[in-house]
Amino acid sequence: MNTSTVELHNAATPLGPILVCFLDRDGAEDGAVVLREGEEIVLGSGALADCRIAAPTISSVHARLVHRGHVLSIVDLESKNGVFVCDVRVGAADLFPGVNLKLARVSIVLRPALGPSVPRAAPLRGLVGNSPPMLRLSARVRRIAKLPVPVLIRGESGTGKELVAKAIHELSGREGAFTAINAASLSRELGESELFGHKRGAFTGATSDRVGAFREAAGGTLFIDELGSLAGDVQAKLLRAVEEGSVRPIGQDCSVSVDVRLVAATCDGLEEAVAKGQFRRDLYERLAVSVVRVPALRDRLEDLPMLAEHLLNTSGFGGAQLASSGLTALRGQPLRGNVREMRSLLVLAAVAASDDPPGAEEIVIEARHILSAVSERSGEVHSLSAAEAAMALSDCGGNASAAARRLRVPRSTLRDLLRRGRAA
């Protein structure tokens, strides 16, 4: 059986939106979905598939179809009955419109989407950005929000995992509260009490009853951030709560039933922790029923202008503007802290630009303000760089005198900096 990657097409012309059409046994169309550049869909018969195919030969999660701009890619997700391209079973293949594609016995036709097409999914409320990664995130959240299963949110620090959890809750239709708790802040001694509650007198310092996060979220959603930080004994009790739908407060003889949708988040390598025995495999498998991945900022740089405007508006600098040089400087930062770090940089830059030049009515954040904010955050003394000089000269249309005035340095200093940059 051939399961190697098959190269079928390498066209130089972008494909544009593609209509993915599903055919019935008679060859008639039986549903379709539009796939745009940068988007992907999971095909299958189960609830976690992006596009559900009601056929007995289709696995719950059968294959992933990706639009890469100039080519489409199909990957078999270890389905039982396989993926076939030109009647050859493949593990992965590059496709083009018109190719003979089958998932098990279901035929699929790929062709350019002409005329009006299905609109893009709207971004989630509270999350800013309409890049393909954010639209895929939006579609994923809408698809799983109403499913009665736990959700594991994966993503780097500062990407907005709690905002995604809130969106899942809002779209779930659950009427109870959204309760958030950070496992990294829970001590080993009090973690069980924070989650499951306790009775008065259950331990030293328990001067009154405590409901606990599970019962606070009854009928709603409990969000546990930094999941990998939970102590081992608390992990065991969390597994029991998820499987049995009940909790036992410390000092109480009987369990209490709770109806809670559990959403957990982590930026750690949970798989590595499981392999080392630091996190329970059974709990990991129970929580990873449905996984949502939140993109890092570096993977959606096209959202930076919209995101910068939003962060400035919500940080008390609604009148501030990000100049093109400021945006360029911002793009050049690693932003390992993602949106959280970007907000801090913009606030510091806006403060630096607020009286530059003195008496200015508008706040315009330029490259020097961003770089000054970077230096301030790192604790280093900021000095003018060749890159800043080049940016200023470009912003001033090549006028060295204007660039020197903008940077508040003599023309000779600007000239030396530009020479240094060319020599580097």
C-alpha positions as CSV (number, residue, x, y, z in Angstrom):
1,M,0.0,0.0,0.0
2,N,1.4,3.4,-1.0
3,T,1.3,6.0,1.8
4,S,4.0,8.3,0.6
5,T,3.5,12.0,-0.4
6,V,2.4,12.4,-4.0
7,E,3.4,15.6,-5.9
8,L,0.7,16.3,-8.5
9,H,0.9,20.0,-9.3
10,N,3.2,23.0,-8.8
11,A,1.4,25.8,-10.6
12,A,2.8,29.3,-10.2
13,T,-0.6,31.0,-10.3
14,P,-2.6,31.3,-7.0
15,L,-5.6,29.1,-7.0
16,G,-8.0,31.5,-5.4
17,P,-11.0,30.3,-3.4
18,I,-11.8,26.6,-4.0
19,L,-15.2,25.0,-3.8
20,V,-15.0,21.5,-2.2
21,C,-18.0,19.6,-3.4
22,F,-19.1,16.2,-2.0
23,L,-20.8,13.8,-4.4
24,D,-23.5,11.2,-3.6
25,R,-23.5,7.7,-5.1
26,D,-25.1,8.9,-8.3
27,G,-22.4,11.6,-8.8
28,A,-24.7,14.5,-7.9
29,E,-23.5,17.2,-5.6
30,D,-24.4,16.7,-2.0
31,G,-23.1,19.7,-0.2
32,A,-20.0,22.0,-0.6
33,V,-17.8,24.3,1.4
34,V,-15.5,27.1,0.3
35,L,-11.8,26.9,1.1
36,R,-9.6,30.1,0.9
37,E,-5.9,30.6,0.8
38,G,-4.4,29.9,4.2
39,E,-7.4,28.0,5.5
40,E,-7.8,24.4,6.3
41,I,-10.6,22.0,7.2
42,V,-10.8,18.6,8.9
43,L,-13.1,16.2,7.1
44,G,-14.9,13.4,8.9
45,S,-18.1,12.0,10.3
46,G,-17.6,13.0,13.9
47,A,-18.6,16.1,15.9
48,L,-15.0,17.4,15.9
49,A,-14.7,17.5,12.1
50,D,-14.9,20.9,10.4
51,C,-17.0,19.4,7.6
52,R,-19.1,16.4,8.6
53,I,-19.6,13.6,6.0
54,A,-22.4,11.3,6.9
55,A,-21.2,8.0,5.5
56,P,-20.5,4.7,7.2
57,T,-17.0,4.4,5.6
58,I,-15.8,7.8,6.9
59,S,-13.8,7.9,10.1
60,S,-14.7,10.4,12.8
61,V,-11.7,12.5,11.9
62,H,-10.7,11.3,8.5
63,A,-8.5,13.8,6.7
64,R,-7.2,17.4,6.7
65,L,-7.5,19.6,3.5
66,V,-5.2,22.7,3.4
67,H,-5.3,25.6,0.9
68,R,-1.6,26.7,0.5
69,G,-2.2,29.4,-2.1
70,H,-0.7,27.7,-5.2
71,V,-1.6,24.1,-4.2
72,L,-4.0,22.2,-2.0
73,S,-2.8,19.5,0.3
74,I,-4.6,16.5,1.7
75,V,-3.4,14.5,4.8
76,D,-4.8,11.2,5.9
77,L,-5.5,11.5,9.7
78,E,-5.0,7.7,10.2
79,S,-8.4,6.9,8.9
80,K,-9.6,3.4,8.7
81,N,-10.6,3.4,5.0
82,G,-8.0,5.8,3.6
83,V,-7.6,8.7,1.2
84,F,-7.3,8.0,-2.5
85,V,-5.9,10.3,-5.2
86,C,-6.3,9.1,-8.7
87,D,-7.3,5.8,-7.2
88,V,-4.0,5.4,-5.3
89,R,-4.1,5.4,-1.5
90,V,-1.9,8.1,0.0
91,G,-0.8,9.3,3.3
92,A,-0.5,12.9,2.0
93,A,-0.7,14.5,-1.4
94,D,-0.6,17.9,-3.2
95,L,-3.7,18.5,-5.3
96,F,-5.1,20.8,-7.9
97,P,-8.7,21.5,-9.0
98,G,-10.2,18.7,-11.1
99,V,-8.2,15.9,-9.5
100,N,-9.9,12.6,-8.7
101,L,-10.1,12.6,-4.9
102,K,-11.9,10.1,-2.6
103,L,-12.2,9.6,1.1
104,A,-13.0,5.9,1.4
105,R,-15.9,5.6,-1.0
106,V,-17.0,9.3,-0.9
107,S,-15.9,11.3,-4.1
108,I,-14.9,14.9,-3.7
109,V,-14.6,17.4,-6.6
110,L,-12.3,20.5,-6.2
111,R,-13.0,23.4,-8.5
112,P,-12.5,27.2,-8.4
113,A,-15.3,29.0,-6.5
114,L,-16.9,31.3,-9.0
115,G,-19.4,34.1,-8.2
116,P,-20.9,34.6,-4.7
117,S,-19.4,32.3,-2.1
118,V,-19.9,31.5,1.5
119,P,-18.8,34.4,3.6
120,R,-15.8,34.2,5.9
121,A,-16.4,33.3,9.6
122,A,-16.5,36.5,11.7
123,P,-13.8,36.9,14.4
124,L,-14.7,36.0,17.9
125,R,-16.0,38.8,20.2
126,G,-13.1,40.0,22.3
127,L,-10.4,38.8,20.0
128,V,-9.0,41.2,17.5
129,G,-7.8,40.2,14.0
130,N,-9.2,38.8,10.7
131,S,-6.1,37.0,9.5
132,P,-6.5,33.4,8.3
133,P,-5.2,31.9,11.6
134,M,-7.7,34.0,13.6
135,L,-10.6,33.1,11.3
136,R,-9.7,29.4,11.6
137,L,-9.6,29.8,15.4
138,S,-13.0,31.5,15.3
139,A,-14.5,28.7,13.2
140,R,-13.0,26.0,15.5
141,V,-14.5,27.7,18.6
142,R,-17.9,28.0,17.1
143,R,-17.9,24.4,16.1
144,I,-17.0,22.9,19.5
145,A,-18.7,25.5,21.8
146,K,-21.9,23.6,22.2
147,L,-20.4,20.1,22.4
148,P,-20.6,18.6,25.9
149,V,-16.9,17.8,26.1
150,P,-13.9,19.3,27.9
151,V,-11.7,21.6,25.9
152,L,-7.9,22.0,26.1
153,I,-6.6,25.4,24.8
154,R,-3.0,25.4,23.7
155,G,-1.0,28.5,23.0
156,E,2.0,30.6,24.1
157,S,1.9,33.0,27.0
158,G,0.1,36.3,26.2
159,T,-1.9,35.0,23.2
160,G,-5.3,35.4,24.8
161,K,-6.3,31.9,25.9
162,E,-8.7,33.2,28.6
163,L,-10.4,35.3,26.0
164,V,-10.9,32.2,23.9
165,A,-12.3,30.3,26.9
166,K,-14.8,33.2,27.5
167,A,-15.8,33.0,23.8
168,I,-16.4,29.2,24.2
169,H,-18.6,29.9,27.3
170,E,-20.6,32.6,25.6
171,L,-21.3,30.5,22.6
172,S,-22.0,27.3,24.6
173,G,-25.5,28.4,25.6
174,R,-24.7,27.5,29.2
175,E,-26.5,29.8,31.7
176,G,-24.2,29.4,34.7
177,A,-21.2,31.6,35.5
178,F,-17.8,31.7,33.8
179,T,-15.2,31.0,36.6
180,A,-11.5,31.3,36.0
181,I,-8.7,30.0,38.2
182,N,-4.9,30.0,37.6
183,A,-3.4,26.7,38.7
184,A,0.1,28.3,38.9
185,S,-1.2,30.4,41.8
186,L,-2.5,27.5,43.8
187,S,-0.4,26.2,46.6
188,R,-0.2,22.4,47.1
189,E,-1.9,22.8,50.4
190,L,-4.8,24.9,49.2
191,G,-5.2,23.8,45.6
192,E,-7.8,21.1,46.5
193,S,-9.8,23.6,48.6
194,E,-9.7,26.3,45.8
195,L,-11.2,23.8,43.3
196,F,-13.5,21.6,45.3
197,G,-14.2,23.7,48.5
198,H,-14.0,22.8,52.1
199,K,-16.1,22.6,55.3
200,R,-15.5,24.8,58.2
201,G,-12.9,23.3,60.6
202,A,-11.6,20.8,57.9
203,F,-8.1,22.0,58.5
204,T,-6.2,24.8,60.4
205,G,-7.3,28.1,59.1
206,A,-10.6,26.8,57.7
207,T,-12.8,29.3,59.7
208,S,-15.7,29.1,57.3
209,D,-17.2,27.0,54.5
210,R,-15.8,27.4,51.0
211,V,-17.8,26.6,47.9
212,G,-14.8,26.1,45.6
213,A,-14.4,26.9,41.9
214,F,-16.4,23.9,40.6
215,R,-19.5,24.8,42.5
216,E,-19.1,28.5,41.7
217,A,-19.2,27.5,38.0
218,A,-22.3,25.2,38.4
219,G,-24.3,25.3,35.2
220,G,-21.5,27.2,33.5
221,T,-17.9,27.0,32.6
222,L,-14.8,26.5,34.7
223,F,-11.6,27.7,33.1
224,I,-8.3,26.4,34.6
225,D,-5.3,28.2,33.3
226,E,-1.7,26.9,33.6
227,L,-3.0,23.4,33.8
228,G,0.4,21.8,34.0
229,S,1.1,23.5,37.4
230,L,-1.5,21.3,39.2
231,A,-0.1,19.2,42.0
232,G,-0.2,15.4,41.4
233,D,-2.8,14.7,44.1
234,V,-5.0,17.5,42.8
235,Q,-4.7,16.1,39.3
236,A,-6.1,12.7,40.6
237,K,-9.1,14.5,42.2
238,L,-9.7,16.6,39.1
239,L,-9.8,13.5,37.0
240,R,-12.5,12.0,39.3
241,A,-14.5,15.3,39.1
242,V,-14.4,15.3,35.3
243,E,-15.4,11.6,35.0
244,E,-18.0,11.4,37.7
245,G,-19.4,15.0,37.5
246,S,-19.1,15.4,41.2
247,V,-16.8,16.9,43.8
248,R,-16.1,16.2,47.5
249,P,-15.3,19.3,49.6
250,I,-12.5,18.7,52.1
251,G,-14.1,17.7,55.4
252,Q,-17.3,16.5,53.9
253,D,-18.3,12.8,53.8
254,C,-20.4,12.8,50.6
255,S,-19.8,14.1,47.1
256,V,-21.8,16.9,45.5
257,S,-23.0,16.6,41.8
258,V,-21.9,19.5,39.6
259,D,-22.8,20.3,36.0
260,V,-19.7,22.1,34.8
261,R,-18.1,22.5,31.3
262,L,-14.3,22.3,31.9
263,V,-12.0,24.4,29.7
264,A,-8.3,24.1,30.5
265,A,-5.3,26.0,29.1
266,T,-1.6,25.4,29.0
267,C,1.5,26.9,27.3
268,D,3.7,24.1,28.6
269,G,4.7,20.9,26.7
270,L,2.1,18.7,28.5
271,E,3.1,15.7,26.4
272,E,6.7,16.0,27.8
273,A,5.3,16.3,31.3
274,V,3.2,13.2,30.7
275,A,6.2,11.3,29.4
276,K,8.2,12.3,32.5
277,G,5.4,11.3,34.8
278,Q,4.8,14.8,36.0
279,F,1.3,15.0,34.6
280,R,-1.3,12.2,34.6
281,R,-1.7,10.6,31.2
282,D,-5.4,9.6,32.0
283,L,-6.2,13.2,32.9
284,Y,-4.4,14.5,29.8
285,E,-6.4,12.1,27.6
286,R,-9.7,13.1,29.3
287,L,-9.1,16.8,28.8
288,A,-7.7,16.7,25.3
289,V,-10.9,15.4,23.8
290,S,-11.1,18.7,21.9
291,V,-8.0,20.9,21.4
292,V,-8.0,24.6,20.4
293,R,-4.7,26.1,19.3
294,V,-4.3,29.9,19.7
295,P,-1.9,31.3,17.1
296,A,1.2,33.2,18.3
297,L,1.5,36.9,17.2
298,R,4.3,36.1,14.8
299,D,2.0,33.9,12.9
300,R,-0.6,36.7,12.3
301,L,1.5,39.8,11.7
302,E,-1.1,41.1,9.3
303,D,-3.3,41.8,12.4
304,L,-0.7,44.2,13.9
305,P,-2.3,47.5,12.7
306,M,-5.8,46.5,13.8
307,L,-4.5,45.1,17.1
308,A,-2.3,48.1,17.8
309,E,-5.3,50.4,17.4
310,H,-7.4,48.3,19.7
311,L,-4.6,48.1,22.4
312,L,-4.0,51.8,22.3
313,N,-7.8,52.5,22.6
314,T,-8.2,50.2,25.6
315,S,-5.1,51.5,27.3
316,G,-6.1,55.2,27.5
317,F,-4.4,56.3,24.3
318,G,-7.4,56.4,22.0
319,G,-6.0,59.4,20.1
320,A,-2.6,57.9,19.4
321,Q,-1.5,56.9,15.9
322,L,1.0,54.3,14.9
323,A,3.2,55.7,12.1
324,S,4.4,53.4,9.3
325,S,7.9,53.5,10.8
326,G,6.5,52.6,14.2
327,L,4.7,49.6,12.7
328,T,7.9,48.5,10.9
329,A,9.8,48.7,14.2
330,L,7.0,46.8,16.0
331,R,7.1,44.1,13.3
332,G,10.9,43.7,13.9
333,Q,10.5,42.9,17.6
334,P,10.4,39.2,18.6
335,L,7.3,39.9,20.9
336,R,7.8,36.6,22.7
337,G,5.2,37.8,25.2
338,N,2.7,38.1,22.3
339,V,-0.2,40.5,22.8
340,R,0.6,41.1,26.4
341,E,4.1,42.3,25.5
342,M,2.8,44.3,22.6
343,R,0.4,46.2,24.8
344,S,3.3,47.1,27.2
345,L,5.5,48.3,24.4
346,L,2.8,50.4,22.9
347,V,1.9,52.1,26.2
348,L,5.6,52.9,26.9
349,A,6.0,54.2,23.3
350,A,2.8,56.3,23.5
351,V,4.1,57.9,26.8
352,A,7.4,58.7,25.1
353,A,5.5,60.2,22.1
354,S,3.0,62.1,24.1
355,D,5.1,65.3,24.2
356,D,7.3,64.7,21.2
357,P,7.6,67.3,19.9
358,P,6.6,69.5,22.9
359,G,3.2,71.0,22.6
360,A,2.0,68.5,19.9
361,E,-1.7,68.0,19.9
362,E,-1.6,64.5,18.4
363,I,0.4,61.4,19.6
364,V,2.2,59.8,16.7
365,I,4.2,56.7,17.6
366,E,7.3,56.4,15.4
367,A,10.2,53.9,15.3
368,R,12.3,55.8,17.8
369,H,9.4,55.6,20.3
370,I,9.1,51.8,19.9
371,L,12.8,51.3,20.2
372,S,13.0,53.5,23.2
373,A,10.2,51.4,24.8
374,V,12.1,48.2,24.0
375,S,15.2,49.7,25.7
376,E,13.2,50.8,28.7
377,R,11.7,47.3,29.2
378,S,15.1,45.7,28.9
379,G,16.7,48.2,31.3
380,E,19.4,49.2,28.8
381,V,20.3,52.8,28.1
382,H,18.9,53.7,24.7
383,S,21.2,55.0,22.0
384,L,20.4,55.9,18.4
385,S,21.1,53.0,16.0
386,A,21.9,52.9,12.3
387,A,18.5,51.2,11.7
388,E,16.7,54.1,13.4
389,A,18.6,56.6,11.3
390,A,17.7,54.7,8.1
391,M,14.1,54.6,9.1
392,A,14.0,58.3,9.8
393,L,15.7,59.1,6.5
394,S,13.1,56.9,4.6
395,D,10.2,58.6,6.5
396,C,11.5,62.0,5.4
397,G,11.8,61.1,1.8
398,G,15.6,61.0,1.8
399,N,15.8,64.6,3.2
400,A,18.8,64.3,5.6
401,S,18.2,67.7,7.3
402,A,14.5,66.7,8.1
403,A,15.6,63.3,9.3
404,A,18.2,64.9,11.6
405,R,15.7,67.3,13.0
406,R,13.2,64.4,13.6
407,L,15.9,62.5,15.5
408,R,17.2,65.7,17.2
409,V,20.8,65.0,16.2
410,P,23.3,67.0,14.0
411,R,23.4,66.1,10.4
412,S,27.0,64.9,10.9
413,T,25.8,62.4,13.5
414,L,23.1,61.2,11.1
415,R,25.7,60.8,8.4
416,D,28.0,58.8,10.6
417,L,25.1,56.5,11.6
418,L,24.2,55.8,8.0
419,R,27.8,55.1,7.1
420,R,28.0,52.7,10.0
421,G,24.8,50.9,8.8
422,R,26.2,50.6,5.2
423,A,29.5,49.2,6.6
424,A,27.8,46.6,8.8
